[in-house]
Amino acid sequence: MDVQNGLIAQLQAALGAGAVIVAEAEMEGYTEDWRGRFKAPALCAVLPATTEQVALVVKACAAHGVPLLPQGGNTSLCGGAVPQKGGTPPVILNLARMRRIRDIDPSNNSMVVEAGCILQTVQEAAVEARRLYPISLGAEGSCQIGGTLATNAGGTSVLRYGNTRDNVLGLEVVLPDGTIWNGLRALRKDNTGLDLKQLFIGAEGALGVITAATLKLHPLPTEHAMAWFAPADTEAALKVLGMFQQGCGSRLSAFEMMNDRQLELVIAHVPNRRNPLEAMHPWHVLVELADTQGADELGQILLQVLEQAMEQGLVVDAAIASSQAQRAALWEIRHSVSEANKKEGIGLTTDCAVPVSAVPAFIAQASAAVHADVPGLDIIVVGHVGDGNIHFIPMFDFDTWKALPDPDDMGRRMRHCVNQVAHTLGGTFSAEHGVGQTGLPEMAHYKSPVELALMKTLKQALDPANLMNPGRLLP
């Protein structure tokens, strides 16, 4: 207790009392995840305002032997941003006060931002410079850039622009001993040894605290063509994806699919959401083309591909967005799925990715595996077909979940049977959400001993005292 009190006093002296939160009631937003499924105590939550203050916090925690949990916007879907039950209460380091956009260089297509910047703020700043930062996801109004970097977030534009790690040029990181590494280079080509920034992207704060990043920008698409259509089945959706890729190449920027149950939940739980088509169909797809010019051409390609698909029996119905308002409404449906699912019940979200060609087989086999265990269980499917990342979600209503004799065991069982299908198809259990708490058993099961040993070697080299987000990433 003396060590803890001494550490808190040191942090208050370094950051100011207002930047160190110790009251349990005030820490609830930091110690519990946004879905209310994970909660554990913390020693305190600290809100540094500069990289130098982050370094002071890291050094203080290291000196007192107290673990540190870096936290972004706390929007994780796998419990990765809050303390674990049973562990030593950590100091939570939230970067919400570090929200400066340090530089935008349109000529170099790059911008330097601090890790606490909200993703949507970064997107808007890029647009003001007539550029695009392409990472886009449902939580973009509240998630922080640092969190998206720590988890290598994906989203709805990976098909065209890649994951977060593909859109980062450099990083600034506070290492576990408090040393500041300034790697904020804005170069596309730098062949001087290891690409160190990639060690920290996707590491979930286990190797250091990302405090700033140089992000890669792209030309801002100003013309769009979008449609919402019902494919005959998942195999047909895959064939239509190929037709769009052949017809417009890199101008295909999104190809998102959900089943009828997912759309029903969005309509039921989120105001002002409606079915874009006249009837409900088993499967629904949002497709968008984008470019810096050629609006008429984009529209013609969109219409031509859909007409060909209908002639071949691949598409049952379709609606084309004819205005920016209609385009926004379609994206609102896609970005409302997490909100809707949270209100419906306990969705056991999975984050599998398989080869794109295996998406239909994955959905069919995962459905069979889940129903073999729990017959008739509600299944939600929503995902990024273009990159093979499908969120397959066994869904329990609240009452059924509460009545289970061992909910934790059910959660592990359901996720594992879905992940096993992905594994047999050459896939992974985590594509864009990270490992967090729910994925640790799967890391132990699916990662090879060689991979785990390499990761543990890196962890030991950088954080020998195991104080940076302990109990995460490595089982």
N, C-alpha and C positions, 0 to 999 in steps of 0.2 A: 504493500500500500504506500509506503514511503517513496518507493521508486516511481510509482504511478503519480503520486502527488507532486513529486519533484519534476517529473516530465511535464505535467500539465502547467506547472508554474513557469517552467522554462519556455514552453510554447506560448503562453500568454505574454511573457516578457518580450518574446521575439516578434510576435504577430499582432499583439494587442488583444485584450480580453474579449472584444467583440468578435474576433476571428477564431475563437476557440469555444466550441459548444460542448458543454458538459452535462447539462440537465437532460435527463432521460426523455422527458416529453418533447423537448426541442430537437432531440436526435432521431425521432421516429422516421422522418423523411430520409434519413441517411442509413438507418439500420434495418429497414424493411424494404423489400423490393416492391415495384409499382403494382404488381398483381396481388400482393399480400400473401405470398406463399412462403417466403423465406424471411426470417427475422432472428437476429441474435445480437447480444450486447456489444458495445464498443466502449473503449476507454473515453474517447472524445471524438469529435469531428472538427477538423481544422480547415480553414478557408484562406490559404495563402493568396497574395495578390501579385507576386512576382516569382520568377524562376529562382532568384536568390533566396526568397522565403521558403520555397519548396526545398531547396538544398538544406536550409537550417532545420526544417522539420525532419528530413531524412537523417541528418547527422544526429539530431537529438534522440530520435527513436533508436538508432544504431547504438548510441552510447548507453542507453538505458535497457537495451535488449528487448524492446517492445515492437511487435510486428506492426507493419504499415499496410493499409489497404487503399491503394489509389482508386478513386471513384469519379466517374464522369457524370452523366445525367441520370444514372440509376434506372435505365430503361431496359435492362437485360431481361431476356426471356428464359434464362437458364440459371438464375441466381448468382451470376458472376460478379455483381457489384456490391454485395452486402456481406457482413461477417457470417462465418459458419458456426453452427451450434457446437458447443463442446470445445472449441478452440480458445486460445488466449485472446481476450478482447483486444482488438487492434485499435490503433489510431486511424480513423478514416480521413484520408486526404482528398477533399473535393476541390476541384479546380474552377468552380463556378465564377470566381472573381477574376480569373485570368481570361478575359474576353477581348483582348485587343487584336485588331487586324493590323499587323505591323507593316505590311507592304503589299502592294499589288503591282505587278509588272506585266501589263498586257502584251508588250512586245515579246517577252520571254514566255508568255502563257504560264505565269506562276504567281502565287500569293503566299505570304507568310502569315500564319495565324497562330494565336495561342490556343492551348488545348481545351480551355473552357468555353471557347466559342460554340454557340449553338449551330448545328449543321445548317439550319435554314438561314441563319444570318450570313454564313459563309456563302451559301448559294446566292443570296440576294446581293451581296457585295460583288460577287463575280459578274452577275447580270449587269450591275451598274457600270462595270468596265467592259461590257459587251462580250463577256466570256461566260463559260459554263464550268461549274464544278459538278461533276455528273453523279456523285453518290446521292441516291435518293431512296428514302425508306419511310415507313409509316410514322416513326418516332422523330422525324427530322425537326419538328418544332420544339423538341425538348432534349434530344440527345446531344452530347458534346462531342466535338471533333476528337478529343483525346480518347473517349470511349470507343468511337468508331475505328480509331487506329489500333487500340489495344485488342480489339476483337476482329480486326480485318473485316469490317462490315461489308455486306454486299448490296442488296436492294434490287430495285427494278430496272437498273440500267447496265447491269453487269454484262448482258448480252453484247452490248456495243463498246462499253468503256472499261470493263474489267472491275475487279474488286478494289477495295480501298488501297491495298498495297500497290496496285498498278497506277495509282494516281497520287503518289507521294514521291517527291524528289529528295527531301531531306528532313531530318528530325533534330530537335533539341531534347536531350534526355538528362534527368538527374539519376545518376547511378546509385546503387545501394549504399555506397560509402559517402554519399553526398557530393561527389564530384559532378560537375556540370560538363556534359559533352555537347558542344555546339557543332552539329552536323547539318546546319540549315543551308546546304548548298542547293543551288537552283540549276544544276546541270543535268542534261539528259545523258551525257556520257562522262563517266569517271571510272577509269579502269585501274585505280590505285589500291588494289587489295580487296579485302572482303567488303561486301555491301552491308555495312553494320546496321543501317536503319532497319533492315529486314529482320534482325534479331528481335526488335522490340515491337514490330507490327504483328499483332496476333498473339503476343505473349501475355496478355491479360494482366499487365502490371507486375509480373513475377520476376522481371529482370531489371526494372527501373521505372521511373515515372516520366512519361512523355509530357513535356511542358509546351512545346510548340512544334509546328510542322511547316515545311514548304510544300504546298500542294500544286499539283499539275492542273492547269486549266486547259480548256478546249474552245474552239470556235463556238459561239452561241447559236444554236439552231433557232431560226426565226420562223420557219415554215413547218407545219405539222399536218399529218393526215392520220386520223385515228378511227378505229371501228371497234365495236363490241359484237362478237359473233358466237353462235352456238355450233360447235363442231359435232359431227355425228357421234364421235366417241374419242377417246384419248389417242388412238392410232391415227384417226383423221386429223386431230389437232397437230400431231407431229408432221404429217404430210403437208399440211397448210404452212407450217413453219418453214419447211424446206422450199415451198413455192415462193414465200416472201423473201427468203434468203437469196434464192436464185434471181428473183425479179428486181430486187433493190439493193442487194449487197449490204454495205455498212450503214445505209440509211435506215435499216430496221433497228429501232432503238429499244423496243419493249415487246415482249410476248408473254403475257401473264395469264394464268389459267386458274379457275376455281370451280369446285363442284356446286351443284344446286343448293346443297345444305349450307355452304358458306355464304352464298348470296342471300339465302333466306334469313340467316342470322343478321347480316348487315342491314337488311331492310327492316327487320323486326326491332333491332336495338339501337340503331343510329338514325337520328332525325334526318328527314329530307333525302333519304336514299331510296331509290326505286329501281326496278328491273328495267334495263334499257330496251329489252325486247318485249314483244307482246305476250309471250308465254314463258314459263319456267322450263328450262331444259336441263338434262343431266350435267352438262358441262358448258362453261362460259369462258371466253377468251377475250382479253383486251390486247389489241395490237396497235402499235404506233410507229409511224415513219417520221423522220425528222431530217431537215437539212437547212443550210443557210440560204437557200434559194429554191426556186422551182416548185412553188406551191401547187400549180396546176398539174405538173408531172407527178408529184407525190400522190395527189388525189386520184389521178388516172391509174397509177400502179395499184393503189389500194383497191379501187373498184374492180380493176381487171383481174387481180388475183382472187378476190372474193367471188366474182362471177364464175371464173374457171373452177373454183373449188365447189361452188354450188352445182355446176353442171356435172361434176364428177361425184356428187353425192357426199362430199366431205363436209360441207357447211349446210346447216338446216335453216338458219335465219341470221340476219345481221342488221346492225344499225350503225350508220356512219355519222360521226360528230361533224356538224356543219357550222359550228361556231366555237369560239374560245370557251364560252360558258359551258357548252355541252362537253367539250374536251375535259374541262376541269371537273365536271360532274362525274365523268367516267373514272378519272383518277381518284376522286374522293371515295368511290366505292372500293377501289383496290386498297386504298390506304386506311380504310375503316375496319379491316378484318380483326385486328388485335383488340380494338375497343369492343367490337361486337362479341367476340369470343369470351372476353373477360366477363361480360354481363350474362352470358348464357349459362356458363357452368365452369367445370374444371377441365380445360383442354390440355391434354398431355402433348404439348408441342414437340414435334421432332423437326430436325433440320438437315434431312438427308440430301445428298447429291449423288446422282448416278450418271453414267454416260447418257447424253440426250436421247440416244436411240433406245435406251432401256426404261425411259419414263413410263410408258404404258404398262410394261411388265411389272415395274416397281409398284405402281398403284394397285394393280390387280392382286399381286402376291401379298402385299402388305395388308390389303383389305381382308384377304382370306386368312392370314395369320392372326389378325386381331379378332376376327369373328370366330375362329376356332377356339380362342380362349374365352371371349365374352360374346356369345351370339347376340346379334342384333344391335350391338353398340353403335351409337352415332359416330360417324366418321366425317371429319372436315378435311378437305384437301384444297390447298391454295399454294401456288408456287410459280417459280420462274422457269418455265419450260425451256426457254432459249438457252439456259446454262445448266439445266438438269437438276436444279435445286427445288425440291418439293417439300413443303411443310405438310406432313401427314399427321393429322391430329385426332386421336381417339378422344371423344368428348363425353364426359359424365355430367349429368345434371347435379346441382348442389346437394340435393337430398340423397341421391344414390351414393354420391361420393362420401358423404358423412356417415352413411350406414355401413360402409365397407369395414371389415374387421381390421384390415391393415392397408390403409391408403398408400403408404410409402412403398410397400411391396408391389401393389398394383401398378403404381407409376413406373417403377423400375421394370416390371414385367412387360408392360405395354410398350414402353420405349424400346426395350431390348429386342422384342420380336419384330418391330418395324426396322430397327437398325440392322438386324441380322439379314433381313431381306436385301437392304441396300448393300450390305457387305458382300453377299453372294453374287450380286450383280456388278461388282467392281466399284462400289461407291463408298461413301463416308457417312458417319453419323453427325458430323458438324460441318456445314458448308459456309455459314455466315454469322451464326449467333455466338460462336465461341464454345468453350468447354464448360466454364462456370462450375456450378455444383452438380447439376444433373448429369453432366457428361463425364465426370471422373471415373465411374465404374466402367464406362465404355472405353475410355483411354486405356485402362488396364487390360481390357479384353481384346481390343482390336489393334492397338499399336504394337509393332514388333519390338522385341527386346532391344534390338539395335537402335531403333528410333528413340525409345525411352531412355536408353543409356546415353545417347548423344545429348538429349535435352537435359538430362540430369547433370551431365558434365558441364554444360553451359551454365546451368543454375548454380552449381557449386563454385564455378570460377568467378561468377559475378556477384553472387549473394551467398557466401559460405555460411553465414549465420542463419540463413533461411528466414529472413524478416520481411521480405517483399511479398506481400499477398500469399503467405504460406497456405498450404493445403489446396492450392489451385493449380490447374494445368497438369501437374505431375501427380499421378496416383501414388 
